[in-house]
Amino acid sequence: MNATDRTPADLLSSALAADPGRPLVTFYDDATGERVELSVATFANWVAKTANLLQDELSVELGDRVTLLLPAHWQTAVWLLACASVGVVADVAGDPSAADVVVSGPEPETLEAARACSGPRIALALRPLGGRFPQPPTGFADYAVEVPGQGDRFVPNAPVDPEEPALIVAGREFTGAEVVERARAEAPELGLTGPASRILSGLPYDTWEGLNAGLYAPLATGGSVVLCRNLDRLGADALDKRVESERVTALSR
């Protein structure tokens, strides 16, 4: 990655320029058997569409807060980078009543919590291949319906300042520059040492450690992540086979 990268969106742009075809996020859900692999180019396309949804359809502005009530999932990673691209604050598991926009998973409890947001509400079905809800929850727009028609390229209305808040997780606020700097500094501790590094993470996304292992550190080092939801349902032998088949070089559980 380039030493001049100052925001998570910069890291993604550098990854796209360096090798768009390589895997970036491989997602498993061990409750459903789902496996999805996204190259840098495919991931960046989802990010661009989501950023256009935020900026053009939801009319967010620099510094607005987007609360994400989502699990560790490849679509959550997309939303985190989309927020960084637009210049809004991604508030992970934050208070919906304080948000300008809320994004919820399909669980009834998170949908109910999300109704406290007075602004736009987006719901994700989290179905395989980004599938839509059979019937969208009342009061929510279905992400899978809204995002496909968005543009494949994103240009922010205003430059994103790396020194402005970009992420809130577990009550701590980070600027974009802090996310990049900390991800780079902690990557070696996770076993991520360069482009050939591939980490398997079963950590949730509601802590910095989970976000770093499951997204930011691999992105900051030119590596990749095997992101596993419900990893506790996978036996030891099956985990060993996954590590071998996915050519994993580091584990974070």
C-alpha positions in Angstrom: 0.0 0.0 0.0 1.1 3.6 -0.5 2.7 5.5 2.3 0.6 8.5 1.4 -2.7 6.7 2.1 -4.5 8.5 4.9 -8.0 7.1 4.9 -9.5 3.6 4.6 -10.9 4.7 1.2 -7.3 5.5 0.1 -6.2 2.0 1.1 -8.9 0.5 -1.1 -8.0 2.8 -4.0 -4.4 1.7 -3.7 -5.4 -2.0 -3.6 -7.5 -1.5 -6.7 -4.6 0.1 -8.6 -2.1 -2.6 -7.5 -4.0 -5.8 -8.2 -7.8 -5.6 -8.8 -8.2 -9.3 -9.5 -6.8 -10.7 -6.3 -9.1 -11.9 -3.5 -9.8 -9.3 -0.7 -12.6 -10.7 1.4 -13.7 -14.3 1.5 -16.8 -14.7 3.6 -18.2 -17.9 5.3 -21.3 -18.3 7.4 -21.1 -21.5 9.2 -24.7 -21.4 10.2 -25.9 -21.5 6.6 -22.9 -23.0 4.6 -22.6 -19.8 2.6 -19.2 -18.9 1.0 -18.6 -15.7 -1.0 -15.3 -14.6 -2.4 -14.9 -10.9 -3.5 -11.9 -9.7 -5.4 -10.6 -6.2 -4.8 -12.5 -5.0 -8.0 -15.8 -6.6 -7.0 -15.5 -5.3 -3.4 -14.7 -1.8 -4.7 -17.7 -1.9 -7.0 -20.0 -2.7 -4.1 -18.4 0.1 -2.1 -18.8 2.6 -4.9 -22.5 1.7 -5.4 -23.1 2.0 -1.6 -21.3 5.3 -1.4 -23.4 6.6 -4.2 -26.5 5.4 -2.4 -25.4 7.3 0.7 -24.5 10.5 -1.0 -27.1 10.8 -3.8 -30.1 8.9 -2.5 -29.8 9.4 1.3 -28.3 12.9 1.0 -25.7 12.4 3.7 -23.1 15.1 4.2 -19.6 15.3 5.6 -19.6 14.4 9.3 -23.0 12.8 9.4 -23.4 9.7 11.5 -24.4 6.3 10.0 -25.1 3.7 12.7 -24.4 0.1 11.6 -26.4 -2.6 13.4 -24.8 -5.4 11.5 -22.7 -8.5 12.2 -19.3 -9.4 10.9 -20.3 -9.9 7.2 -18.9 -8.9 3.8 -21.7 -6.4 3.3 -20.8 -4.8 6.6 -17.2 -4.4 5.4 -18.7 -2.7 2.2 -20.7 -0.2 4.4 -17.6 0.6 6.5 -15.6 1.5 3.3 -18.6 3.3 1.8 -18.9 5.5 4.8 -15.1 6.3 4.6 -15.5 7.1 0.9 -18.2 9.7 1.5 -16.7 11.2 4.7 -19.4 10.2 7.2 -18.9 8.5 10.6 -19.5 4.8 10.7 -20.9 4.2 14.2 -20.7 0.4 14.8 -23.5 -0.9 17.1 -24.1 2.7 18.1 -27.3 4.5 19.2 -29.7 4.7 16.3 -31.5 7.7 17.9 -28.3 9.8 17.5 -27.8 8.7 13.9 -28.6 10.5 10.6 -29.0 7.1 8.9 -29.3 3.6 10.3 -28.4 0.4 8.6 -29.8 -2.8 10.2 -29.5 -6.5 9.7 -32.6 -8.7 9.4 -32.8 -9.7 13.1 -36.1 -8.5 14.7 -34.3 -7.0 17.7 -32.0 -4.8 15.6 -34.8 -3.7 13.3 -36.8 -2.7 16.3 -33.8 -0.8 17.7 -33.2 0.9 14.4 -36.7 2.5 14.4 -35.3 5.0 16.9 -33.6 6.7 14.0 -35.6 9.6 12.7 -33.7 9.6 9.4 -33.5 7.1 6.6 -33.5 3.4 7.5 -31.9 0.7 5.4 -32.3 -3.0 6.0 -30.0 -5.8 4.8 -31.4 -9.3 4.4 -27.8 -10.7 4.5 -28.9 -13.5 2.2 -26.5 -15.3 -0.1 -25.3 -13.3 -3.0 -26.7 -10.1 -1.6 -30.3 -11.3 -2.0 -33.3 -9.1 -1.1 -36.0 -9.6 1.5 -39.1 -11.5 0.3 -41.0 -8.6 2.0 -39.0 -5.6 3.2 -39.5 -4.6 6.8 -42.0 -1.8 7.3 -40.3 1.6 7.5 -37.1 0.4 5.8 -35.6 0.5 2.3 -34.2 -2.8 1.1 -30.5 -2.4 0.4 -30.6 -5.2 -2.1 -33.3 -3.3 -4.1 -31.7 0.1 -3.8 -28.0 -0.5 -4.5 -27.9 -2.3 -7.9 -29.0 0.8 -9.8 -26.3 3.0 -8.3 -23.3 4.1 -10.3 -20.2 2.0 -10.5 -17.9 4.9 -9.9 -18.0 7.2 -6.9 -16.7 10.8 -6.6 -17.3 12.5 -3.2 -19.0 15.9 -3.3 -16.2 17.3 -1.1 -12.7 16.0 -0.2 -12.6 13.7 2.8 -10.4 15.1 5.6 -8.4 12.3 7.2 -8.2 14.2 10.5 -12.0 14.2 10.8 -13.9 11.4 12.7 -14.5 8.4 10.6 -15.3 5.5 12.9 -16.9 4.9 16.3 -16.6 1.4 17.8 -17.1 0.3 21.4 -17.5 3.9 22.4 -14.1 5.0 20.9 -13.8 7.5 18.1 -11.2 7.3 15.4 -10.3 9.7 12.6 -9.6 8.2 9.2 -5.9 8.7 9.6 -6.0 7.0 13.0 -7.7 3.9 11.5 -5.0 3.6 8.8 -2.1 4.3 11.2 -3.3 1.8 13.9 -4.1 -0.8 11.3 -0.6 -0.6 9.9 1.0 -0.6 13.3 -0.9 -3.6 14.6 -0.8 -5.7 11.4 2.5 -7.5 12.3 1.0 -8.5 15.7 -1.8 -10.3 13.7 0.7 -12.0 11.5 0.0 -9.8 8.5 3.4 -8.9 6.9 2.6 -8.2 3.3 0.6 -9.0 0.2 0.9 -12.8 0.6 -0.6 -12.6 4.1 -4.1 -14.1 4.5 -5.8 -13.9 7.9 -8.8 -16.0 9.0 -10.9 -14.0 11.5 -13.9 -15.3 13.5 -14.1 -12.1 15.6 -17.2 -10.0 15.7 -17.2 -6.5 14.3 -18.3 -4.7 17.5 -14.7 -4.1 18.7 -11.6 -2.5 17.2 -9.9 -5.9 17.3 -12.6 -7.5 15.3 -12.7 -4.7 12.7 -8.9 -4.6 12.4 -8.4 -8.3 11.9 -11.5 -8.6 9.8 -10.9 -5.7 7.4 -8.6 -2.8 8.1 -5.3 -4.6 8.8 -5.5 -6.9 5.7 -6.4 -3.9 3.6 -3.6 -1.8 5.0 -0.9 -4.5 4.2 -2.1 -5.6 0.8 -3.3 -8.9 2.3 -6.7 -10.5 2.4 -9.2 -11.9 5.0 -11.2 -15.0 5.4 -14.1 -13.6 7.4 -16.1 -16.2 9.3 -19.4 -15.7 10.9 -20.7 -18.4 13.4 -17.2 -19.9 13.5 -18.0 -21.6 16.8 -20.2 -24.1 14.8 -17.2 -25.4 12.9 -15.3 -28.3 14.3 -11.5 -28.4 14.8 -10.9 -30.7 11.8 -13.1 -28.6 9.5 -11.3 -25.5 10.6 -7.9 -27.1 9.8 -9.2 -28.0 6.4 -10.4 -24.4 5.8 -7.1 -23.0 6.9 -5.3 -25.3 4.4 -7.8 -24.8 1.5 -7.9 -21.0 1.9 -4.1 -20.8 2.3 -4.5 -19.0 5.6 -1.3 -17.6 7.1 -2.7 -16.2 10.3 -5.6 -16.8 12.7 -7.6 -14.4 14.8 -10.4 -16.0 16.9 
